[in-house]
Each structure stands twice: as structure tokens, then as C-alpha cells.
């Protein structure tokens, strides 16, 4: 806890969720509380959506909501910018760099 921010975490052997992680921020006399949102479309609230790697295979309008994108060949990725002021990125299934040689 600091003068303006308080982090509340209750370990419960599960992924971060609205019950076990909360961050409260005091700003201009008002307190705003953030917590991870449930997975699925609820995580897109405020997300400015993302990009696709290529237009090859696209036929007409392309939906940048990757959770709704049906064409896997477009390699859609969700945005890293949100009007909410934060974005939760789950990169669990992506490669990680370590000290081993390639």
C-alpha cells in the first residue's frame, strides 16, 4: 500500500480473477478499483482491438475482434491499447526466451 495505490491479493491457487486480485487507485479524491475481468468477450471492454498479419485470404471486411475471427490464416492478435487504461495479455502459450541457444 502506498499513499495513492493499494494492491489486495488473496492467494487461492487459481489464476488472477476479480475475487483474488484488486488494485485501488485514489485519484482526485475518488477511488477507482481494478480487477482482472473474466475471460472471453468481457476482456475486450475498451480494447481498441488489434491487427492481422496479412490480408492474404481475406475476402471483404475483416473483423479485428480476434475472439470472433474465424479465419486462422489471418493471425489476428488483440490490441495492446485500451480506453480502460490497461490491457491484460495472456501469452501463456507463446514461446519464451531463455539462456539456451537456438
Secondary structure, DSSP 8 states (H G I E B T S, - for coil): --SSEEEEE---SS---TTTEEEEEEETTEEEEE----SSGGGGTTB---B-S--TT--S-----TTT---GGG--B--S-BTTS------TTS----SS--
